[in-house]
Amino acid sequence: MDEQTAPPGYYGTRDVARALNTSPGAVRNLVYRGRLARAGGTERHPWYRVEDVAALLAERRTRAAA
């Protein structure tokens, strides 16, 4: 199963990168630093919860507005 077939409510790495306007490498770095948690998938094609990505995006927007 690849990231293109993430179930509803989940994003693949590329989807997260697009949502956060960053690169897939930066998404992996967020996971490494504990800012974003994997929620399923495989080691090569993890999934992330849409809610977690939305919360991270909201936090970034709040910081940018401050």
C-alpha positions in Angstrom: 0.0 0.0 0.0 1.5 3.3 -0.9 0.8 6.8 0.3 -1.6 7.5 -2.6 -4.1 5.1 -1.0 -4.1 6.5 2.5 -7.5 5.9 4.1 -10.0 8.8 4.6 -8.9 11.1 7.4 -5.2 10.5 6.8 -2.5 12.1 4.7 0.6 10.7 3.1 3.9 12.5 3.3 3.5 14.4 0.1 0.0 15.6 1.1 1.4 16.8 4.5 4.2 18.6 2.7 1.7 20.3 0.4 -0.6 21.3 3.3 2.4 22.8 5.2 4.0 24.3 2.1 7.2 22.4 2.8 9.2 19.4 1.5 8.8 15.7 2.3 12.2 15.9 4.0 10.9 18.6 6.3 7.9 16.4 7.1 10.3 13.6 8.1 12.2 16.1 10.2 9.0 17.1 12.0 8.4 13.4 12.8 12.0 13.0 14.0 11.7 16.0 16.3 8.4 14.7 17.7 6.2 17.5 16.3 4.2 15.2 14.1 3.3 11.5 14.8 2.8 8.7 12.3 -0.6 7.2 12.5 -0.3 4.1 10.3 0.9 3.0 6.9 4.4 1.5 6.5 7.9 2.6 7.3 8.4 3.9 3.7 4.9 5.2 3.3 3.5 6.5 6.6 0.2 8.1 7.2 -0.6 11.1 9.3 -3.9 12.2 10.9 -5.6 15.1 9.1 -6.4 16.6 12.6 -2.7 16.5 13.6 -1.6 18.2 10.4 -4.4 20.9 10.8 -3.3 21.5 14.4 0.3 21.9 13.3 -0.7 24.3 10.5 -2.8 26.4 12.9 0.1 26.6 15.4 2.4 27.8 12.6 -0.2 30.4 11.5 -0.5 31.6 15.1 3.2 32.0 15.4 3.5 33.9 12.1 0.7 36.3 13.2 2.4 37.0 16.6 
